């Protein structure tokens, strides 16, 4: 059996266990150098935090274990297709590989697909359902925010 | 002066203050019924958590204030163009409006643009730089994960 399947089975087992506790059916593990270094489950219902997805929680746990926001070399194994937030979070963390077991098609009949959000976010900003506005406000008497930051780095 | 400008100035002031403390130059506020109910700054360097963006932290704070993951009726005001993770998080939380002051074009010379990540994530999964794999693993002797969850919902 491929190691990937072992990691996915662990992520799925976490999802079943979370559902048994009344949570949503999502689990994820993060693997580095052939070892699971972090786990996460969906805790939205328990925490009231809408960002508390399995993959995001696993990323936060892995960064805590490694003491770094840079998770290069890590791979994510998720019970379900990651949503756009979690997919982008992986990218920000330098994670280059993700494997999932249940697809958005599997989730659709149960209201567990994020395909509609993917579709919307792929549109040009002006065509998305969210109202996205750019107002180039600046604070008076300050150098530009980013130039100010760069200067502090130097 | 439009209220939106007031909220943006607050977000930008948070970003300057965060940079002064050694953090990255990003701040955000969440407004509901004409009142700022939550604030956030980028805490990646302080926390080591790659998901600790200003908008995500503000969303988590707002859900804590409201005691709910549903932030419908809230609007986000961010110092800089939200990244794909934060934009998707807003969508998941039911937030329908976001306004930002500094654009990705403003950030690009300083390495503070997330436009390249937007471009990559907009591609079909097979063409993205991340390796995204679907392995339809199932646990033996269990009903399907999502059907199991639905059944528990009653």
Interface residues (C-beta under 8 A of the other chain):
Chain A: X4 X5 X8 X9 X12 X13 X15 X16 X19 X20 X22 X24 X25 X44 X48 X49 X50 X51 X52 X56 X59 X60 X63 X64 X67 X68 X69 X70 X71 X79 X80 X81 X83 X84 X85 X87 X88 X89 X90 X91 X92 X93 X94 X95 X96 X97 X98 X99 X100 X101 X102 X103 X106 X107 X109 X110 X112 X117 X120 X121 X122 X129 X130 X131 X132 X133 X134 X135 X136 X137 X138 X139 X142 X144 X145 X146 X147 X148 X149 X150 X152
Chain B: X4 X5 X8 X9 X12 X13 X15 X16 X19 X20 X22 X24 X25 X44 X48 X49 X50 X51 X52 X56 X59 X60 X63 X64 X67 X68 X69 X70 X71 X79 X80 X81 X83 X84 X85 X87 X88 X89 X90 X91 X92 X93 X94 X95 X96 X97 X98 X99 X100 X101 X102 X103 X106 X107 X109 X110 X112 X117 X120 X121 X122 X129 X130 X131 X132 X133 X134 X135 X136 X137 X138 X139 X142 X144 X145 X146 X147 X148 X149 X150 X152
